[in-house]
Amino acid sequence: MNVLSLFAGIGGFDLGLERAGMRVVAQCEFDPFCQKVLKKHWPDVPCYPDVRELEADEAGRLFEIDENGEVWLCQEDATHDMT
C-alpha cells in the first residue's frame, strides 16, 4: 500500500507504517530541520515543503497513493500558552 505522509515531522509514523508493510511514496514537511532528517532516512522519497502546493488528484495520480498518512497534531494548540 502506498502512503503520502503529510505533516511528516521526522518520520516516526512513516517508520511505523513501513514496518507494517506500507510504502511511503512522498512526504510533506515545512520545518527545515525535519526535512533534513527525512532526507537522511528516506533519500529517494520526494519531500514537499508546502502542503498547499499539493493537489489531491495530482498527488494521487503521480504517486498512486492508497492512503493519506495525516496525523493532526496541532502545533498551534501545543504552543498556544508558550508566549
QUIHU-V254670 format. One line per field, one symbol per residue. psi: psi as a letter, one per 40 degrees, with the letter a starting at -180 (. if undefined). burial: # if it has 24 or more other C-alpha atoms within 12 Angstrom, else .. A space follows every 10 residues. Layout:
psi: ???
burial: ???
This chain:
psi: hihhhifdbe edddddddde eihheiihhd hddddddddd dgdehhhheh deehhddddd ddefhdihfh hgghdddded ef.
burial: .######### #.##..#... ..#######. ...##..##. .#..#####. ........#. ..#.#..##. .......... ...
